[in-house]
Amino acid sequence: MKIDTGIGHKERKKIAEGLSHLLADTYTLYLKTHNFHWNVTGPMFNTLHTMFETQYTELALAVDAIAERIRALGFPAPGTYSEYAKLSSIAETEGVPEWKEMVTQLVHGQEAVVRTARKLFPAVDAAGDEPTADLLTQRMQLHEKTAWMLRSLLE
């Protein structure tokens, strides 16, 4: 069925493609955070184990919101590891780093999600897509705050 929400097919497609990158980054960060939650050790164990759980739980909710926005725009949401590997700007982690390296990697991951969201704003603004702009603003605010909190552990 044709979508007639005031945003043309071409514009919706461009936004959905950008959101697919955001979804891939968010899911990759979710996996990395969950992995670190399971495998963190050291003097910061309790703090980081709890903090990482809070973060991956929030990321799990975020991937659903992003995927549903892609669907609302009329496009399929990517949902496989291979698609995410192609779309994500966040690299997978080999092995189990020590806790400070985990925190550093998660700071970089949080910041990468912000950059991916920020890149999408010109297309969203040009199309007058306020729901996506709202989603992006909320995601950016949360990821910037999380990056700050993680960064604070390293100072």
C-alpha positions as CSV (number, residue, x, y, z in Angstrom):
1,M,0.0,0.0,0.0
2,K,1.3,3.5,-0.9
3,I,2.6,5.6,2.0
4,D,1.3,9.2,2.0
5,T,2.6,10.9,5.1
6,G,4.0,14.0,3.3
7,I,7.6,12.6,2.8
8,G,8.3,11.2,-0.6
9,H,9.6,7.8,-1.4
10,K,13.1,8.9,-2.3
11,E,13.5,11.0,1.0
12,R,12.1,8.1,3.1
13,K,14.5,5.7,1.5
14,K,17.5,7.9,2.2
15,I,16.4,8.3,5.9
16,A,15.8,4.6,6.2
17,E,19.2,3.9,4.9
18,G,20.7,6.2,7.4
19,L,18.7,4.7,10.2
20,S,19.9,1.3,9.1
21,H,23.5,2.4,9.8
22,L,22.3,3.7,13.2
23,L,20.6,0.4,13.9
24,A,23.7,-1.5,13.0
25,D,25.9,0.7,15.2
26,T,23.4,0.5,18.1
27,Y,23.2,-3.3,17.8
28,T,26.9,-3.7,17.6
29,L,27.4,-1.5,20.6
30,Y,24.7,-3.6,22.4
31,L,26.6,-6.8,21.7
32,K,29.9,-5.3,22.8
33,T,28.4,-3.9,26.0
34,H,26.8,-7.2,26.8
35,N,30.0,-9.1,26.1
36,F,31.9,-6.8,28.4
37,H,29.2,-7.2,31.1
38,W,29.8,-10.9,31.0
39,N,33.5,-10.8,31.0
40,V,34.6,-7.8,33.0
41,T,37.0,-8.4,35.9
42,G,39.2,-6.4,38.2
43,P,38.7,-3.8,41.0
44,M,35.8,-2.1,39.2
45,F,33.9,-5.4,38.6
46,N,30.8,-4.7,40.6
47,T,30.4,-1.1,39.3
48,L,31.1,-2.0,35.7
49,H,29.1,-5.2,35.7
50,T,26.0,-3.2,36.9
51,M,26.7,-0.2,34.7
52,F,27.1,-2.3,31.5
53,E,23.9,-4.2,32.3
54,T,22.0,-0.9,32.5
55,Q,23.6,0.2,29.2
56,Y,22.9,-3.0,27.2
57,T,19.3,-3.1,28.5
58,E,18.8,0.5,27.2
59,L,20.4,-0.4,23.9
60,A,18.1,-3.4,23.5
61,L,15.1,-1.1,23.7
62,A,16.8,1.4,21.3
63,V,17.3,-1.1,18.5
64,D,13.6,-1.8,18.6
65,A,12.7,1.8,18.4
66,I,15.1,2.4,15.5
67,A,13.9,-0.7,13.6
68,E,10.3,0.3,14.0
69,R,11.0,3.8,12.6
70,I,12.6,2.2,9.6
71,R,9.5,0.1,9.1
72,A,7.2,3.1,9.6
73,L,9.0,4.8,6.8
74,G,8.1,1.8,4.6
75,F,11.4,-0.1,4.4
76,P,12.7,-3.4,5.8
77,A,15.0,-3.1,8.8
78,P,18.3,-5.0,8.6
79,G,18.4,-7.8,11.1
80,T,21.4,-10.1,10.5
81,Y,24.9,-10.1,11.8
82,S,26.3,-9.9,8.2
83,E,24.2,-6.9,7.5
84,Y,25.2,-5.2,10.7
85,A,28.9,-5.9,10.0
86,K,28.6,-4.2,6.6
87,L,26.6,-1.2,8.0
88,S,28.3,-0.6,11.4
89,S,31.1,1.9,12.0
90,I,31.9,0.0,15.3
91,A,34.5,-2.7,15.1
92,E,34.1,-6.0,17.0
93,T,36.4,-6.7,19.8
94,E,38.7,-9.7,19.7
95,G,39.4,-11.5,23.0
96,V,38.7,-10.0,26.4
97,P,40.3,-6.7,27.1
98,E,41.1,-5.5,30.7
99,W,38.4,-3.2,32.2
100,K,40.0,0.1,31.3
101,E,40.2,-0.9,27.7
102,M,36.6,-2.1,27.8
103,V,35.5,1.4,29.1
104,T,37.6,3.1,26.4
105,Q,36.1,1.0,23.7
106,L,32.6,1.7,24.9
107,V,33.3,5.5,25.0
108,H,34.4,5.2,21.4
109,G,31.3,3.2,20.6
110,Q,28.9,5.6,22.2
111,E,30.6,8.5,20.3
112,A,30.4,6.5,17.1
113,V,26.6,6.2,17.5
114,V,26.3,9.9,18.0
115,R,28.3,10.6,14.8
116,T,26.1,8.2,12.8
117,A,23.0,9.9,14.1
118,R,24.3,13.4,13.5
119,K,25.1,12.5,9.8
120,L,21.5,11.8,9.3
121,F,20.1,15.2,10.3
122,P,20.5,17.0,7.0
123,A,18.3,14.4,5.2
124,V,15.8,14.4,8.1
125,D,15.6,18.2,8.2
126,A,15.3,18.5,4.5
127,A,12.3,16.0,4.5
128,G,10.6,17.6,7.5
129,D,10.7,14.3,9.3
130,E,10.1,15.4,12.9
131,P,9.6,11.9,14.3
132,T,13.0,10.7,13.1
133,A,14.5,14.0,14.3
134,D,13.1,13.4,17.7
135,L,14.4,9.9,17.8
136,L,17.8,11.0,16.7
137,T,17.9,13.8,19.3
138,Q,17.0,11.4,22.1
139,R,19.6,8.9,21.0
140,M,22.3,11.5,20.7
141,Q,21.5,12.9,24.1
142,L,21.6,9.5,25.8
143,H,24.8,8.4,24.0
144,E,26.6,11.7,24.8
145,K,25.7,11.3,28.5
146,T,26.7,7.7,28.6
147,A,30.1,8.5,26.9
148,W,30.7,11.2,29.5
149,M,29.9,8.8,32.4
150,L,32.2,6.1,31.0
151,R,34.9,8.7,30.3
152,S,34.7,9.8,33.9
153,L,35.8,6.4,35.1
154,L,39.1,6.8,33.3
155,E,40.0,10.2,34.9
